[in-house]
Amino acid sequence: MVLISPTGHTYPSAAHGASLFPALGQDTGELDLPTEPVPPDPNRLAKLPRRKRTRDRINAERRQRQELIAEQQRQRQAWLTENEEPPPF
């Protein structure tokens, strides 16, 4: 195997995997490649999965959750200002 760097230097190397793993040294046979690539299916866009929730619904749920978290943080800060005492030192 010869590795060629982007600068043009060549680095010859030998594959030693077969000596460590004998199963890797077995011949796999001829590679059967198709002569022509398969053209893309014209209906491939119709095969995409449909959304279960709309983007508007997702954004509304995110806004609602964000408002809920903000309200919980406000309540916690209010509780801390009322009940929290400074350290005794």
Secondary structure, DSSP 8 states (H G I E B T S, - for coil): -EEE-TTS-EEE----HHHH-GGGGS--------SS-----TTGGGGS---SS-HHHHHHHHHHHHHHHHHHHHHHHHHHHHH------
